[in-house]
Amino acid sequence: MFNEDFKQYKGHIVRVICNDGREYVGEPTIFRDHDATSLPGSDCISFYESNTYRVADFFRAEIKDIVVICEQEAQEA
């Protein structure tokens, strides 16, 4: 099970590598932490896909590793 803090990846493009071999590349947009009553590994890192309006969730228990590809540059308003 992946044990690092998900929030450290905010503002970065990352590659999520799952235990079953699946991979996903993107900028994480949602970080869900669960409390002590939740099942171990049920907190997740999520990616909003604006082209499909879907959210790709990856739960801590299924993540093998997260690799930083690059830091996102700040976008001007």
C-alpha positions in Angstrom: 0.0 0.0 0.0 1.2 3.5 -0.9 2.1 5.4 2.3 3.0 9.0 1.2 0.9 12.1 1.6 -1.2 12.6 -1.5 -1.3 16.4 -1.0 2.4 16.7 -1.9 1.5 16.1 -5.5 -0.8 19.1 -5.8 0.3 21.3 -8.8 2.2 18.4 -10.4 1.7 16.2 -13.4 2.1 12.6 -12.0 2.0 9.0 -13.1 0.0 6.7 -10.9 1.1 3.1 -11.1 -1.3 0.6 -9.7 -0.6 -2.9 -8.3 -2.4 -4.5 -11.2 -0.3 -2.7 -13.8 -2.7 0.1 -14.7 -1.2 3.5 -15.1 -2.7 7.0 -15.3 -1.0 10.3 -16.1 -2.5 13.7 -15.1 -2.7 16.5 -12.5 -4.5 15.4 -9.4 -7.4 17.6 -8.5 -9.1 16.0 -5.5 -7.4 14.5 -2.3 -9.7 12.5 -0.1 -8.5 11.6 3.4 -10.6 9.4 5.6 -10.9 9.2 9.3 -10.0 6.5 11.8 -13.3 4.7 11.2 -12.6 4.2 7.5 -11.1 1.0 6.0 -7.3 1.1 5.7 -6.3 2.2 2.2 -9.7 3.8 1.4 -8.4 7.4 1.1 -7.8 8.4 -2.5 -6.2 10.7 -5.1 -8.5 11.7 -7.9 -8.2 13.3 -11.4 -11.0 15.3 -13.0 -11.2 14.7 -16.7 -12.6 17.9 -18.3 -13.1 16.3 -21.7 -15.4 13.5 -20.4 -16.6 15.2 -17.1 -15.5 12.1 -15.2 -13.4 11.6 -12.1 -10.7 8.9 -12.1 -10.2 7.7 -8.5 -7.2 5.8 -7.2 -7.4 4.4 -3.7 -4.3 4.1 -1.5 -4.6 0.3 -1.3 -4.4 -0.1 -5.1 -1.5 2.3 -5.7 2.0 0.8 -6.1 3.8 4.2 -6.7 3.3 7.8 -7.8 6.0 9.4 -9.9 6.3 13.1 -10.5 6.6 13.9 -14.2 6.8 17.7 -13.9 5.5 20.7 -11.9 2.5 22.5 -13.4 3.2 26.2 -14.2 0.9 28.7 -12.5 -1.9 29.8 -14.8 -2.7 33.5 -15.0 -6.3 34.5 -14.6 
